[in-house]
Amino acid sequence: MANTNPNAPRLILACRRQPVDRTPVWMMRQAGRYLQEYRTVRSRVSFLDLCRTPDLAVEVSLQPYRLLGVDAVIMFSDILIPVMAMGVPIDFTEEGPRVSDPIRTETQVAALDVPDPDIETPFVLDIIRKLRRELNGAVPVIGFAGAPWTLATYIVANGKSAGVASAKSMMLHSPDLLHRLLEKLTLSVTGYLNGQIDAGAQVIQLFDTWAGELSPSDYEEFALRYERHVIEGLKRKGIPVILYVNGCAGILERMASSGADVLSIDWRLDLSDARRRVGNRVALQGNLDPQVLLGPRERVFQLARQTVRDGGGAGHILNLGHGILPNTPVENARAFVEATQGLST
Amino acid sequence: MANTNPNAPRLILACRRQPVDRTPVWMMRQAGRYLQEYRTVRSRVSFLDLCRTPDLAVEVSLQPYRLLGVDAVIMFSDILIPVMAMGVPIDFTEEGPRVSDPIRTETQVAALDVPDPDIETPFVLDIIRKLRRELNGAVPVIGFAGAPWTLATYIVANGKSAGVASAKSMMLHSPDLLHRLLEKLTLSVTGYLNGQIDAGAQVIQLFDTWAGELSPSDYEEFALRYERHVIEGLKRKGIPVILYVNGCAGILERMASSGADVLSIDWRLDLSDARRRVGNRVALQGNLDPQVLLGPRERVFQLARQTVRDGGGAGHILNLGHGILPNTPVENARAFVEATQGLST
């Protein structure tokens, strides 16, 4: 796991498009159900209690590092944690989050709090502090938040799948109301991420997962604008920001103008096409289809290896194009990670 | 509805990138549940019986032309009709098609028929002949089929939503078997479309709706290759072919090499970006988000108008980026169609 420079781990170097000894690798949702060790912890507590209990969250955050040797540890949490702190009650069910009282009126938006993370979500900051102590510089700790548009898709509807349609409906019928909601989410997310940075997060990933469902002009008005505000509002101190959008092939150049250092891309576009389109303005993260990890182990290794080659070494972080699937065999996750080894950049 | 040249309706001219008096318009799934007149017919028969009864299918095919003044009539049918004729039993339920015995083995693939459309699906050819007679040249009749990859996603699983994942699983674990299935589907689709051409179809649309879920290299190997074989196998006689993929932003240039005359694109990329990328090799069709048609009428008109402007006149057919939604108000469908009027190209 040694890096050439212990003060600048290879993940950070890759974010800055600086030379690395080999391509760094981690996986979105790497602390998750595909690991037996995760399921053991999870069997004892609810999902929400796992998020809220730093010792347990730290334990599951570290599992993929200890078991698979990934190059970064992302704190275990959920993108809806800060939204709950804003005053939106959310039930975490087996089918996903449920919002009993969706945010649809001016009154509801006005009533939302902009939480102080030290007071409302201290357990998140605790997780980061403990991860920093446990890791002691071995690999960087990634903090994260959902971007305003993506958070809005969860809270304007009462169930996950209807979210994008409901948010688009608000966009068409009450665009001003949606903008006010997005502004409030922007303030909360910015404060939440700054709390994480103060607690020791070394990289920030902003998940605008559902922004790829928008037309490019709606992406600019309802997603990109707020991604920019969040990124501009961070007390950066040189901390790299990664921006993820699922289904980003139509908006890649626009994403590159967000202020993010790294674009995390899905598998529906070629990594080499993406590189050609954004040039050296940003680093790239991705982009193997998570479903590949349900295939034969040799195929996983081969395709991950090809992704490393397509990434071209400098300015590339190997990752999946979306979160790892719960039914992924752990040996395939291991093959994915191992594909970065023995290849000089 | 008059065209400048009655022998070459504006839809055909647009497919050929020739000058038109105004941008032609039609909507994917334009014969459908958003029309009260469709629901009235449908309340009397099952979906499958509607597909199989030419007089009723002709009636619903013509409704959007008579009620909204679209520039083309697409035959009412379902992409799974030729698959049933291959010997795959399919139940059309309210939740979508169900395949009781998914195609997953060599034996099952070998047992699939390559149907003769004159014998196995004569009702489809009848619909086209009757539409030609009824329309008498007023607007062209569009025939269609699902492309091999997209048809495969429906028949390797027993329910619609699991289809892409199941087809990808076969791609990883049994790629040769999947290729044999795709080859057989290619033969069937080619014969089916040639039957439609012989019956009088004036334009062909090939729906590879779920090919946008593939990585670009998998798209080339498992979708594009078979789109090409189908298109090459058509007894073209100058009949334009339109290729539709949902989520096509990452593969647009590859689609342009399929042999199709027109690419039908979704809303996740700018029409003007698409034009820049494919140049004048192909015409473009699209690309308003169907969810826009659930918004206020004025907004529908305004955004459709903008799409017509972005299309730049020559070589553009106004359409949605996916099928019209069942809960679309009919006045919004009308506004969409009317947006093409009063704008010279």
Interface residues (C-beta under 8 A of the other chain):
Chain A: A165 K168 S169 L172 H173 G212 E213 L214 S215 P216 S217 D218 G247 A249 G250 I251 W267 R268 L269 D270 D273 D289 Q291 V292 L294 G295 P296 R299
Chain B: A165 K168 S169 L172 H173 G212 E213 L214 S215 P216 S217 D218 G247 A249 G250 I251 W267 R268 L269 D270 D273 D289 Q291 V292 L294 G295 P296 R299
